[in-house]
Amino acid sequence: MRNSIYQLIKEISSDVFRSHTFEPIAGDIVVNDNPGCKHRGSMGVVQSVQALPDDEGKTATYKCVNSGDNWEKGDTLTKTLDQLVPAVSQDFAYHIKNDIPISESRLNKNSQAFLALIQECRTLMYRGAFKPSLDDAGYIFCMSSSRYNNDRKPMMESTSMKITRKQLRRVIREAMEQQPPVAEFPDLKHPTISQFADKTYGPQEGDSRSWYAASQSYRYNAGGSSDQSITVYLLPDGQYTARVFGNYSNTLSQDLKGRHKDAESAIEAALDSSPGNSGPSARELLIPVGEKVKRGGYYKQD
């Protein structure tokens, strides 16, 4: 049973991943690995991906999170995709550098670190940035599968499952072809956001322990003990929710619905809510850009 499942996984994974090539998306962290580029070693968060004229390829624009001899943290650089590679964790880099299969990882299989490594492998496989052996592809799929038997063993270890080859093929293909949701956060210049924020933080991807897939914050320092912010979250199911925070690390919103089809709708709902659902709303409590809080209290953030 074990061998036949492995063989089936190998057949399907070969078809699914053969044609994938790496192309970053907004929110990815990339590194310039071009030996001939003066910005080699620069690492940053992808802001956008653009097509070159005449189908000559694509470029990615990223905001640097480190500094080097020829660039500073915060600089925005644009490079062709062939110069960029995905930034990876130390655990993943260790396996690649030493040519150790993921299936031979020394990490505790019940640890968060191992689960994070498996999720990272699977994401990079989807994106065409990691093409493991077929044996490792099967192993990664099995370890990341949420379909377990009653003993909480991965599907490949079950010897008593009553499932047909056709059913198994469908389950595996659906799981392997499922792409993580892509975050679409509004620009800082959005008319609602620009009233209350003059800078952004993010986007950031959630890890294996996060309840969200990605997040972005829109912030403004109105003179309190913290920045006021509107933070919007992309949920694993592709929907969005948002929260509003005040200038004293206080929460100003409580959106009871909590799930919306797009980021803009989530932000509007959060702004129209209040901590106690009885007013004033978060929209009324936020300080407009250009104004400052007055010391002495929390109402209207002053």
URHU-V915996 format. One record per run of one state. SS is the DSSP state (~ for helix, > for strand, _ for the rest). FROM is the first residue (numbers start at 1). TO is the last residue. If there is no record, write none. Layout:
BEGIN
ss = [SS | SS]
from = [FROM | FROM]
to = [TO | TO]
END
This chain:
BEGIN
ss = [_ | ~ | _ | > | _ | > | _ | ~ | _ | > | _ | > | _ | > | _ | > | ~ | > | _ | ~ | _ | ~ | _ | ~ | _ | ~ | _ | ~ | _ | ~ | _ | ~ | _ | > | _ | > | _ | > | _ | > | _ | > | _ | > | _ | ~ | _ | ~ | _ | ~ | _]
from = [1 | 2 | 18 | 29 | 33 | 43 | 52 | 53 | 56 | 58 | 65 | 68 | 69 | 71 | 72 | 76 | 81 | 84 | 87 | 90 | 98 | 102 | 105 | 112 | 127 | 134 | 145 | 155 | 158 | 165 | 178 | 193 | 196 | 199 | 206 | 212 | 221 | 228 | 236 | 240 | 246 | 251 | 252 | 260 | 261 | 263 | 272 | 282 | 286 | 299 | 302]
to = [1 | 17 | 28 | 32 | 42 | 51 | 52 | 55 | 57 | 64 | 67 | 68 | 70 | 71 | 75 | 80 | 83 | 86 | 89 | 97 | 101 | 104 | 111 | 126 | 133 | 144 | 154 | 157 | 164 | 177 | 192 | 195 | 198 | 205 | 211 | 220 | 227 | 235 | 239 | 245 | 250 | 251 | 259 | 260 | 262 | 271 | 281 | 285 | 298 | 301 | 302]
END
